[in-house]
Amino acid sequence: MRLLTHNMLSSNIKGVTNGFPLGIEVEKVIEKQVDFNPDFLKNMLLKIEWKALVDASRSLGYAELPEEAPESSVIDSDDFLRKLHHALLELHLEEGALVCPQTGRKFPVNKGIPNMLLHEDEV
């Protein structure tokens, strides 16, 4: 599961009011090469929650992104875009779990696929 995907997911358990961002428990991380596309990254930058991305990338062992959301002068930097590209698209949570921040409920991630199905009592 890419961090781009993680940034779009939240817990939909009945009664949960704060289901984003999901925590990450890491068992296995892999890196997969992806073609670099600066235009795609610039467009996605407007749609992602920056702090959630930084925290998620750090939980996967990648600490190259700045703490604060980048200013417009940095967005065109090739160095910054390559770091963002690596965090969003090349780091994959292969095995582990996503954790609801409010309830602590763990959603397993197997072979890179998060299982977000709810139990009957959670619907």
Stockholm file with secondary structure:
# STOCKHOLM 1.0

chainA/1-123         MRLLTHNMLSSNIKGVTNGFPLGIEVEKVIEKQVDFNPDFLKNMLLKIEWKALVDASRSLGYAELPEEAPESSVIDSDDFLRKLHHALLELHLEEGALVCPQTGRKFPVNKGIPNMLLHEDEV
#=GR chainA/1-123 SS CBHHHHTTCCCCCTTCSCCCSCEEEEEEEEECCCCCCHHHHHHHHTTSCHHHHHHHHHHTTCCCSCSSCCCHHHHTCHHHHHHHHIIIIIEEEEEEEEECTTTCCEEEEETTEECCCCCGGGC
#=GC SS_cons         CBHHHHTTCCCCCTTCSCCCSCEEEEEEEEECCCCCCHHHHHHHHTTSCHHHHHHHHHHTTCCCSCSSCCCHHHHTCHHHHHHHHIIIIIEEEEEEEEECTTTCCEEEEETTEECCCCCGGGC
//
